């Protein structure tokens, strides 16, 4: 397929740094000075949820453009940055992070329409630069340098797509981390930018056909000043002809009767089929409908393949007139089926790749082969198949970790994939389809020795008896004395798998004897749809129980203690941290909720928050209100409670999980909390849900490290050196 699947709520993976230990008395001494928090005004606002009244005294903080809210943010930032500046090793820590991140790295190459493109970063560039060449042995030239597009380096490029002849290239731009995107067009041979500008694009791909492309967008907001927080509705599909203004774009699909549905399109590799995927997550459905249009005919109608929304269906490619579809229908761990659009009823489907005990997480194509990516206890296994379902071979990988295959066109003889683990940086490999052998394409040279660290996977028992895996990363030969500073990271939602991944910044933690733990909570996709559903809606408490059980296991097995324990998560993982700190405030010393969903009674009121109803449920229903109100972080903070040292982080351009979630949670936490532990909020400027630049990412990581170190009572030595001794 020409257009990748887009997730609407993805995890924010901000990795934290490390420290050595101090005594509880030292911890108390360091936290002895109380913090004077800004006074937050309250209002008399009460909502009625199905006969239950709920006060919302900080409702006014939802107005992100109000001068009073901006003043409040300024006051909070002043206190937070004043605290952070008082940490003596903060600047040295930032310099260490820069050294750790300062190495050349190149992305896995992508071949399209005679071109090869990839990104390269010399080390500390805010954005990676896009390069292009003719064929794998061609001469490389700069295609796009995002660093030149804004003074602060926060303009990002994404979703590059070539037309069938390779004479036009369309790509997306986003500003300051916002999810809103603009599509631009250029001549890739000359790098000449064309005048086309397509705006108000969100949750979209670029699907070329003829002299233009299909894309998805929302109507222009009535009030553009509210574009970062107002609800997004009426997602529509248009066709843009290159060289014409957006006002002349042709409407291809709309559904005014269902304003909270996503409508995304893609084209098959041969551009025969235009594929329309419709999801209705706002109505609580966790699957998608599917229709196609045969672009080789003059018929402008749609052929409906799937009408229901209870299962997932993704077109992998077409094989002649038939469609190869990845689905969990009749197969919770997913399978690939062949569907004839002329006879799409399920009785006529044929299985091409049968369901396996392991989860089939994705399928990539190239050279008329399918590369199936399976998960075996949260590590990747690759299997090569023909289009008729014949298994050709298992593909040997460099080790246990995460492999991501880049699809190719039907005429290629090889494909590329990247491989990474907690201790190995992403490295590109060239896979020869005829033999199944792999050779490194370009491997980064690191400014440190990652071989000094090791990863182990353990399984612990959660509250209800479920076995849950987690990865533990630390220096080789870690002493289990119950005193190791430890960061536990989790996500647990939206069928998203928390895979082994590499972070140069994390080395700062490991160098100092810290332990990093990644927990594979229910709600994710690690073990298929059953694992996902076990952490959804009324079962969401399972996710929190899993995370709590992981901490208890680490303490019981003498990896750490509550005084040495920090928890971190972003987005849905921010919700996780918020819920766990309200349920077990004594279990962790430090809490780091990033861009979190903290108001579970109102999340569906902003931008595309309604899209998360399929996973969370909604307070608009009596049953939804009953289980959401039990764990909503904002509503379960208790007066006069000692909470962990907390650094809430958000960003002013986060138009996915709007910053009001964090604003209201911070205000209520500061009002409820007792004790010397600092409870602060850090609001980044010109950044969004996933950040916006390397500079801001390193500064944010340094502040989160410093906060963690200070409140775990550490005495770190971040001497800036080029290699690990």
N, C-alpha and C positions, 0 to 999 in steps of 0.2 A: 504494500500500500504506500501511496505517496505522502500521506499525512499521518503523523503519529497520534496516538490517543493522548488526550489532554486530561490531566487530573485537576480538579478544581480546588482541592484542599490538600496540599502537599505539605510533608513535614519540613520545618526549618531546622537544618542540621548545623547548629552553632556549637562547635566542640570547645570544651573548656580545658584549662591548664592545671598544673600540679604543684605539689608542695611537700614539705616535710612536717613532722608532727610537733605539737606543743601539748602541755598539760592542761587539764580543765581549769586550774587556777590561772594560768596564763591567758586562757580564752576569756575568762571572766574579767581579768584586768584590762584586756584590750577593748572590751565592749562596755567599759564602765561609764563612758561619757554619753549622756543621753542626747538624742538628736531632736532639734526643734523642727517639727514638720510644718509645712505651710497649712494654714487653716483652710479647710474645704467647706464652702457653704453648702447648706442642705435646703431642699424644697419639700413642700408638702405634696407629694404625689403618691397616689394609691391606685393600683390596678386590681381588677376583679378577675380572677382566673376560676371560672366555673364555680363561683360561690365562695372562693377563698380570696381574701384581700392580701395583697403584698405591697409593702411600702417600697418606693424607689426614690430615696432622697437625693440621689446623685444623677437623676435623669438629665439634668442640664448639661452634664459632661458629654452627652451624646452629640451635641451640636459642635462639630469639629471646626467650623468656620467662625464661631462666635468669639468676640474679643475677650470675653471673660474666660473662656476655655483656653485660649492661647496664653492668657496671662497666668492661669493656673499651671499650664505646662512649663512656662518659663520659671515659675517659682519652684516647682518640683525638680526641674533639671538643675537649678542653681544649688539646691540642697544635695542632690545626688552627686553632681560633679564636684562639689566642695568636699564631700566625703571621699570620693575616689581620688582626688588630688592629694588628700592627706595620707594616702598609702605610699610609703617611701619607695617601694620597688616597682611602682606602676610604670614609670617611663622605661626602666631597664627591661621590664617584661615585654613591653611593646617592641623594643628593639630586638629582643630575642625572637619574637614571633616573626618579625620582618626577615631575620636571618634564616629562620626555618622555612619560610615561604619563598625565599629568593633563589629559585632554581628554574631553568628553562623546562617547559612542558608543552607537549603537542597533543592535540586531540586525535582520536581515531579518524582516519580519512573517510570521506563519503564520495562515492562516484555517481555522478548524474549527468546524463546526456553528453558524454565525451569529456566532461570536466571532472577534476578531483579537487575537493576543497576540504580544509581543515582549519583549526585555530592554533595559534601559537602565542605563548606568553613568555617573555624573557625572564620573568620572575616576579616583579612587583608592579607590573602594569595593572591599572584598575580593571581594564577589560582586555580579554584576549583578542588578538588581531586575527582577522580572517584572511587566509591565503587561498589562491586558486592556481591551478596549472592544468595543462593538457595532458591527460594520462598520468600514470604513476611515475614516469620518468621525465615529465615535462619540467620546464623552468618555472619556479614558483614566483608569483607576484602578489603584492598586497591587494586584496579585493576590497576589504572594508576595515578601517581602523576606528572602532567605536570611541577610542580615547580622544579623538579630535572632534567629536560631535557635541560635547558639552565641556564647560570649563572645569567642572568638578568630577568629571569622569563617571557620571551616574546614568548615562544613556546606554542602553543595552540593545544588542542585536539578537534576533532569533528567527527560527522557522524559515531558513533559506530554502528556495524551491526554484528549479529551472523548468522552462517550458520544453516541449518535446524536441525542438531543434537545437536547444542549448544557446539560443540567441537572446534570451531574456531571462532575467533573474529577479524574483520578487523576494522581499524579506520584511521582517517586522522590526519596529523600533518601540521601545518603552522608555518612559522618562521617570527618573527618580524612583525606580522600583515599582511603579504602578502596574496593575494588570491591564490597564487600557493600552492598546497598541495601535500603531499606524503602519500601514503597508506602503513600502516604496518599491520602485522598479528601476533596474539599471540594465545596461548592455554589458555583459560580463567580459566581452573581448576587449572593450575600450575602457571599462569601468565608468562610462558616462552615465550620470544619473538622469532619468527621465522625469518629466513633470508630474507623473501620477502620484496622488496622495489619497489614501483610503483610510478614513478615520473612524473612531468609536468601535474598534474591533476588540472583541474579547471572547475567549473560549473558541478559538478558530484555528484552522489550518489554512494553507494556500494550495488549492487544487487546480492546476493548469488544465486548460483544454482550448485548443485553437489559439486565437490571438488575445486570450485573457484568462482569468482564473475565477474560481468560485471561492467565497469566503463567508464567514458568519459575523454578524455585528448586532449591536443594540441601536435603537433609535437615539438620535442626539438628545442628551438630557435637557429637560425643560430649563433647568438651572445648572449651568455648567460649573458653577462654583461649588455645587454639592456633588460633583461627579465621583468623589472618592468615598462617599458614604450612602448615597441614595440607592434605593433598591433597583436592581437590574431586571427588567422584564421585557418580554416580546423579542426574543432572540430570533433573528431572521437570516436567511441565506440569500446572497446576491451574486451576480456575475459582473465582473469588471472587465471592460475591454480596454486594453492598453492604449494610451494616447487620448483617452476621453476623461472628462471630469467625473467625480464620484456621483454627482447629481444625476448622471445618465445611466448609472448602474441598474441592471435589470433584476427585479425581485424574482427569485427562483422558488423560495418556499417561506411561508409564514403560517402561524397557527394562533390567531388572536384569541381563540377560545381557551387556549392553555398557555398563558403568558409566562409561566414558570418552567417551561421546558427548554432544554438545550437542543439546538439543531446544528449539527456539524456535518461537513461533507469532505469527501476525499475521492480521488480517482485511482483506479487500478493502474498497474505499471504500464499497460498498453493503452490506457485512457479509453478503454471501451466502456467501462461502467463508471457512472457517478454514483457514489454510495452516500446515502443520507442516514445518519444515526440520530435517533431521537431518544433522549432520556427524560424521565419524569420524576426525578428524585425529590422535587418539592412536594409531590403527592405521596412520598414515602416509598416509592418503587426503586428497587436497587438494580434494575436491569435496563434494557433499551429495546426500542423497536427499530426495524431496519427496512429500508426501501432502496431500490436502485433505479437508475435510468440508463438505458442503452444509448450511448452517445453516437453509435454508428448508424442510428436510424433517425428519422425526423420526428419521432414521437416525443413530445415534451412532457408526457405523463410519467407517473411513478409506478413501478411494479412493487407492490408490497410483499416483503418476504416474511417479516415478523411483525405482529401487531401488539403482542403482549409486552409488559415491562418487568416481568418477574425474573428474567434471566438475562445474562450478558451474551451479546452476539457481536463479533468483530470480524470483518472481512479481511482475510489474510492476503488473498489474490484471487484472480479468476483463472480457471483452467478451461480455455475455450469459452463456451457459454455458461459453464457452471461456476459457482462460487465456492471457494474454500473458506470455511467460517470457523473461527475459534469460539467455543461456547461452553458454558457450564450447564446447559440444558441437558438433563438426564445424566450429568457427570459433574459432581461438585468439584472435582479436581481438574476439570476441563478436558475437552477433546476437540479434534478438528473433524468437521463434517463437510460433505459435499452437498450443495443445494442447487437444484435447477430452478432458476427464476420463473420459468414457465410453469413449474409444478412445485411450489414451495412448501406444500403441506408436509408436516413432520414425518408422516408415514413413508415419504419418498426420500428422506435423507439417507445418505450412506456414510458410515464412519470411515474416515481416512486415517486418523491417528486416534487410537482408542485411549480411554481414560486409564491412567496408571496410578499406583499407590502414591506417587509423588505428584505435587502440584505442577501443572503445565502453566508456567507463569507468562510465557510469551512465545510467539513464533515469528521468525524473520525469514525472508525469502531472497533468493538470488541464484542465477544460473539454473533456474527451474528446479531448485531444491528448497526444502523447508528445513530450517535449523530450529528445533524445538528446545526451549530452555526450561528445564525442570528444576525444582527446588528439593533438595534432599537435606533435611534438617538445616534449612536456611543457607545452604551453599549451592552453587550452580552446577548442574549437569547438562551438557549439550549433546543432542542426538540429531543426526542428519537423516532426512527422509526424502524420497521422491514425491512428486505430486500425486502419485497413485497410492501413497501410503506405505510403500516398501521401505523398510528400515535399511539404511546403508551402513551406518556405523555409529558407535559412541565416539565422541571427539575428546581426546585427551587434553586436559587443561593443565596449566602450570602448577596448580595446587588447589587447596580448598579456599574458596573465596567467591567473588562475584564477577561473572562474565556478562558483558553486554554486547550483543551482536548487532552490527550495522548491516541492514539489508542492502541488496544491490539489484541491478537490472537483470533481465533474463539472459542476456548474452555473456555475463561475466563467468570466469572460471575460478574465481576465488572471492572470498569475503573477508571482512575485517571484524575483529572484536577487541574489546578492551578487557583487561583482567586486573582486579585489585583485591586487596584484603586489608585487614586492620594494620598490617605491618609492611605491605607492599603497595607502592603508588600505582595508579592506573598506567598500564603499559599496553600498547597496541600490538596485536598479532595478526598476521596474514594467514588465513586458512585456505589451503588448497582443496577444492571440493572433490577432485578426482581421487585424492589419497587420504584426506582427513588430517593431514599433517599441518602443524602450525609453526611459524617462525616469527620472532619479534620483528616489528617494523621500526618503531622508535621507542626507546626506553629512556626515561628521565634519569639524570644523574643528580642524586640528592646531596644536600650540604650536611648530611648527618648519616649515621649508620643505623638503619632500621633493624638490623639483625640482632641488636642488643635486647630486643623485646620479643615476647611470645604471646600467643593467643591460645586460650583453651575454651572449650564449650562444655558447660555443665547443664544438668537438668534439675530443677527443684520442684517441689510439690506446692501448688497453690492451695488456697483455703478450702476449695471443694474437692481436692484430690487430683486435679488436673496437673499433668507433667508439663512444665514450661521450660524452654531452653533460654540460655543467655550466654553471651560471649564475655570472657574476662581477659583484658589485655593489660600486661604489666611487664616490668623488667624481668629477665630470666633470673630464676632463683629467688623469687619473692618470699620473704619470711612471713608466715602467718602468725602474727603476734597480736592481732586485733587492733593495731594502731595505724594501719595504712590509710592515708587520705584517699577517698574513693568517690568517684562521680558515677552515678547510675543514670543512664539515658533510656527513655522510652517514648513510644508513640501510640501504638495500639488502636488503629481505626482505619476505616475506609478501604479495607482490603489491601492496604499498602504494607509491603514487606520491609522490615528494617534489616537491610542486608549488610554484610561486612563491607566497610568502606574505609578509605584512607584519608587521614587529615594530617598535614604537616604541622599544624598548630597543636595537635594533640601530643606531639612529641615533647612539647614543653611540660606537659603533665607527667609523661612517662619518664623523662629524664630525671625527675626529682623523686622518683620512687612512688608516684601516684598510681592508682589502679583505675582503669576505665572499664565500665560495664555497660553492655548493650543488651537490653532485655527484649525478647520476642513475644510481646504480649498478645493475648487474644484481642480480636477486633481487626488484626492485620491479616495479611494473606499468606502467612508462612505455611499453613497446612490446609489451604483450600477454603471453600465457602463455609464449611462447618465451623472452622476456626474464626472466620470473620463474623459470622452470625452470633457466635458465643460472646461477642463483645459489643453488640449493637443494642440500641434502644433500652428496653427494660433489663437487658443483661449487661449494660455498661459497667455495672459495679464489678463484674469479673475482671475487667481491665485494671481497675484500681487494686483489687485484691491480689492480682498477679504481681503488680509492681511492689506492693507492700511485702508480699512473701519473698520476693527477690532480695529486698533489703534485709529481712529477717534471716534469710539463708546466709548472706554474706557476713552478718554479725555472728551467727551461730558457728560458722566455719572459720572464724577468726581472721577474716580478711580485713575487717574494719570494726568500728563501733559507731554508735549514733553521733558521738562528738566529732567523728572524722568523716561523716557521710553527707554528700551533696546530691541533689536530684535535679535533673535538667530535661526539658522537653520544649518543643516549639509547636505552635499552631494547635492541632488536636493534642499534641504532647504538652502544650502549655496548659490546656484543660486538665490533663492528667496530673501535672504537678500541683495545680490549684486545688484539685479535688483531694489529692493525697495529703497535702499540708493541712487541709481543714479536717480530715478524718483522723490523721495520726501526726499531730504537730510535734510530738516529742521524738519521732523516729529519725528525723533528719536534722542536721545542724544548719544546712543551707538549702534554699529553694530558688530555682532559676526558671521561672515560667516566661517563655518568650512568645510574643504575638499570640497569646492564648485566647481561646473561646471561654470567657469567664462568666458571661451572663447567659445561662442556658434557657432562660425564659424569653429572651428577645433576640437571639442570634439570627432568626429567620427574617428579621425586619430590615436587615441591611444588605446592600450590594447583592451578592449571590448566596447569602447565608441560607436562603430557603432550600438550596441544593443539598444541604447537609441533613435535611429532615429524614432522608432514607436511612441514615446511620443513627441519628440521634432521637428521632421522633420529634414532636412539637408540643409546646405548651398550649397550642390552639385546640388540642383535644384533651378531655379530662384525664385519660390514661397517661398521655404524654406528660402533662403537667405533674401528675402524681410521681412519676419516677425521675423526671428532670429536677424537680424541686428538692429531691432528697440529696442530690450531689452537686448541684450548681455551685461552683466555687464562691461566687459573689454572695449567694444567699445562705451559705452555710458557715461563714465566718462568725465566730462567737465572741461576744464582748468579754473583755478582761481575760484573754487567753494569750499565753506566751507562744508565739509562732516562730518558726525558723527565721534566721537571717534571710531576707528575701530581696532579690533584685529582679523586678519586673522589667522586661524590655519590650518596646514596641516602636513603631515608626510612623511618621506623619503621613506617608503616602501608602500605607497599608490599606488597600481597598478590597482585600479579601476578608481578613478578620480585622474589622475596623478598630482603631485604637481606643474607642470608647469602652470596649471590654476591659482593657488594661487600666484605663483611667478610673473607672468606677470601682474596680477591684482594689486598686491602690488606695483610693480614698477611704473605702470601707476598712481595709486592712489597717491603715494607720489609725483609724478611729477605734478599732477593736483591740489592737495589740497592746500587751503590757510586757515590760522587761526591756533589757538593753539591746537586744538584737535589732539591727537596723532593718527597716522595711521601706525600700526605696523603689522609685520608678525612673527608668532611663528612656527618654523619648528621642530617637534618632531623627535627624532632619534630612530631607531629600533621600529617603529610603523607603522601601516597601516591605511586603510580606517576606520576601526572600532576600532582602538586602538590595544593594544597588552598585557597590563598587568594592574592590579589594581593600582599598584604604579604610573605608568604613567598616568592613568586615573585621579587619585586624584590630582596629580601635575598639570595636565592640567586644571582640574576644578578649582583648587585653583587660578591659574593664570587668568583664565577667570573671576572668581568672583572678584578677586582683581582689575583687570582692570575695570570691570563694576562699582565697588564701588567707585574707585578713580574718575571716570569720571561722575558719578551721584552725586558726592560731598557728599558721605556718611561718617558717623563717626561710623563705626561698632564696636561692642564689642564682640569679639569672645572668651570670656572666656571659657576655656575647662572645661566642666562639664559633668556629666554622665547622667543627666536627664533634661528635660525641666522643669523650675520652674512652 
